[in-house]
Amino acid sequence: MTMSQQKSIHDSSNQDEPLDVTVQNLTKRFGDLVAVDNISFNIKPGEFMTLVGPSGCGKTTTLRMVAGLETPTDGQIRFGEYEVTDLPAQERDAALLFQNIALYPHMTVRENMAYGLKIQGVDKAERNAKVKEAAEMLQIDDLLDEKPKKLSGGQQQRVGLGRPIVRDPTVFLFDEPMSDLDAKLKRELRPLFEEVTREIGCPTLYVTHDQEEAMTMSDRIIIMNDGHIEQIGTPEEVYNDPQTGFVGGFIGQPTMQFFEGELIDIGDSVSFAIDDHTWKISDIEQGSSYINNKVRAGIRPQHIGVVTGGESGSAMNLIPAEHSLDEPLGDETHSFFETDLGRITVVTAPDFRGEPDQDYHLQIKKEELKLFDAETDKRIR
Amino acid sequence: MTSDRPFGRESIIPYNYRRATYRAGIAVSSVIIAIFAIFPMYWIAQNAFKTRSAINDSITFLPTPSTFTFARFEVVLSSRVLNYIINSLIVTAGTIVLVVLVSLLAGYGLARFEFRGKSYFARVLLFGYMFAPIVLALPLYLIWNRLGLLNTYLGLIFALSALTLPFTVWLMWKFMQSIPKSLEESAWIQGAPRWRGFIDIVLPQAKPALIANALFAFAIAWNDFTFAQILLPREEATTFPPGVLRLLNSQWETGYGDFMAAALLMIIPPLLFAYFLQSYLLQGFEVRSI
């Protein structure tokens, strides 16, 4: 622990200008297991970046390396121009909201929120003033003398958010803090998280497995899978323009429907074909190199229409379907159909209810079809 | 539903009486446990205040004014016995301090650090607890003799700690595992060095296990007969349990009353110790459940 390093970070955090966070070629191996495989990204000051992916994809390991709780095997982490890769957690001035919130059960809310300041040697009067200010902002000022056990889940989250507010951290990290909460409370807390991080103004890295959290809160989203980054982009970009099949399937609710087929040449353009169904694909530059090769096509359930009755084969792109289930959600219905191409989920009108004996046909909006390489999962453009 | 059978599964005890039966069961078992636990203590206490002839002549349940006496305690509280008690207190206090400190650090180390042979160490730890004190005491006598630790407080404190540590380290290890690591990590991230996080966060959390270990060390050290008898052969050095035996052996006739008075004195400290610490123990376990 050298004083000069510590000083440099502290000095920088006292400046008005928050630092950005840069992760470069970061790799973490546990024995033979590659948890994080050569990833790079940058979070600008004030930016809310979400790291989303299935469990075991390396997102929490990445966050812990930024926090200083894991040592990278390879690569660099920088806060502004300061390299912090090998700096211990104590000297990074980061803030981290853990999955279990990690409030100290033997301390009151006030002591919990003031602990970081106490460590820094801030005197008691100033500690209490800062805690009071933060508590008022979070509407927990009447709970300051309670022990954490007395608090509800939402109140505990607020206390957890209060700790960084009083400390003015270099980066605000979240490790799936809402995964144990019910859906209603999550929706209540999401705007609060955004407000608090905006107030602090430092870069935010939020780790979650919940794509809805990622979509609703983030300025940008990093989608991770199996240790590597699949895509970085704004919520609109990753939803409308997934670069891999994985991103298409991970982002969006209900999930993108996938079909295996091949690209065929029909004179002046290419078409995606499964059995005797074909959909003409326009503006696709790489299409020619995939002619007569296997590809995967993805389509969002919002872009599939249901035709009641209709003649099978009357048009080549109508898929005969048998209705199996409806999930009414009030403002829309998720309907499941059995087809020759497997089970297909379709978003239908709120009042749609399938009849078991009725003939249905599914119509795919061909301009919304996204094609992916069957081997590499990469988008074919 | 055509059968006359009442709704629900059949039970030997009708539904309306189940609660009463349950309560009666608890009451009866409490009484049985109380008889076994309390009656011997009552018997010791009442006999400690009787004259020698009253004990020998007949079985009575309380001393009468004519048989009541403090004479037993005069014998037992002689300077000789007080010396035994002071020795016991010093050895017990020393053992508690050593055991609590070592088990705390060892338990933390086992819970938080990885090292080679950790699982092997864990197995050996409990294995070491399986030996009877007498098996260990004789070799210890030879070693302590060489080291000059015979007839010293330190010698007995070390021996008793060695006997106590396997279990207390194991308990502390398991307890430390139940304290989320994120509590400490959150302290580190807020700038606390490892030792500071340990003192501010881990130590208060570990209080129930610390108290349990202190109680356990107390019970072992205070009640120890074997080690004290063998490792403290000198009259002035020995502790209460072997001391009382010497006292009674040195008397002309079997002094049941003296023995009762001595036993009463011996029971009181552990009772007080357990009574005052148990409330902390329960408090501590409540706090853990967050």
Interface residues (C-beta under 8 A of the other chain):
Chain A: A67 G68 L69 P88 A89 Q90 E91 R92 D93 A94 A95 L96 F98 Q99 N100 A102 L103 Y104 P105 H106 Y115 G116 I119 Q120 P148 K149 R163 R167
Chain B: P180 S182 L183 E185 S186 A187 W188 I189 Q190 G191 A192 P193 R196 D200 I201 P204 Q205 V287 R288 S289 I290
